[in-house]
Amino acid sequence: MSARQITLPFRSRWVEFGTDPNADILGRSYEEGDATITVIETCLNDPRRVMVERDIDGHSWSMPGWLMRLVFKETKRRAA
């Protein structure tokens, strides 16, 4: 029997963290009636979604990052 090592195409066990596409909207907030809605973090399961929290009752939920940008009325500026 030969002592050769074979390599199989398994996925790596380490998660490779990339840049967070929603890092620019973390910590931003807006007012909705009497409540203030704040973006608190990026969703752990889906990096395209963010977690938001309402300050009156502490209720939190996730929503798409693009929708929060729409709420903040952000537009991407074209490079000159």
URUR-V429531 format. One record per pair of residues at least 24 apart in sequence whose C-alpha atoms are under 10 Angstrom apart, sorted by the first residue. I is the first residue (numbers start at 0). GAP is how many residues later the second one is. D is the distance in Angstrom with one decimal. If there is no record, write none. Layout:
i = {I	I}
gap = {GAP	GAP}
d = {D	D}
//
This chain:
i = {18	19	19	20	20	20	20	21	21	21	21	21	21	21	21	21	22	22	23	24	24	24	24	24	25	25	25	25	26	27	27	27	28	28	28	28	28	29	29	29	29	38	38	38}
gap = {28	27	28	26	27	28	44	25	26	27	28	42	43	44	46	47	27	42	45	25	40	43	44	47	24	25	26	39	25	24	40	44	24	25	39	42	43	24	38	41	42	24	26	29}
d = {9.9	7.3	8.8	7.6	7.3	9.7	8.6	7.8	7.3	8.1	7.4	9.7	6.4	8.9	9.6	9.3	9.7	9.9	9.8	9.0	8.3	8.0	7.6	9.0	8.3	9.1	9.3	9.9	9.4	9.7	9.6	8.8	9.3	9.6	9.7	9.9	8.6	10.0	9.9	8.4	7.7	9.8	9.6	8.5}
//
